[in-house]
């Protein structure tokens, strides 16, 4: 799982993990540790979304209004 995440990881990345699989539960501690070891902070999605004067287009991109 980490091999798929690492090359795409950058500031503002949102990592979607499905909680209904055994692999997710077994990998979560390792993935969080690896993300932090790369110098990133883990924050709630709500901290990444601009709340005022922005909208989100069909591609998930935040656009200033």
N, C-alpha and C positions, 0 to 999 in steps of 0.2 A: 504494500500500500504506500509506504514512504517513497519508494522509487517513482511512483506516479505523481506524488505531491511535490517533492523537492524541486524538480526542474521548473515548475510553474509558480513557485512561491515567490511573492514580491509584496511590497507594502500595499496594504488594502485588499489583499487576497481574502476571499471567502471560501472556506473549505466545507463542503457539504458531505456529511457522513451519515449514512443510514443506520439507525439504532437497532434495527431488527436482525442484524447479522452477528454471528459469533466473532467474525474477524474484526469488526469494528471495536467491540468491547475489548478484545485481546490486544489490539494495536494502539488503543487510545493513549495509554501512558507513554509509550515509545514515541508516538507522533508528537505529542505535546512537548516532551523533553527535547526532541530534535528541533522543533520550531523555536523553542526558547534558546537552545544552544546556537542557533544561527543568528541570534540577536533580535528576534521578533517578539513582540508582545501579543498576547491573545486577549482580544476584547470582544464584547457582545456586538452583533451586527448593528444594533441600534446606534452604537458609537461611530460607525462608519458612514451612516446615512446623514446627508445634510437635511436639516429639518425645515429651514425657511428659505423661500425663494428658489427652490429647486423642484424638479419633477424627475421621474425615472421613465425613460423611454422603453420601447418593446425589447431592446437588447440588454436592459438592466443598467444602462448608463445614466448617471445623474446629470441633468442639464439645468443650467441656471436659467431662470425664467425672466 
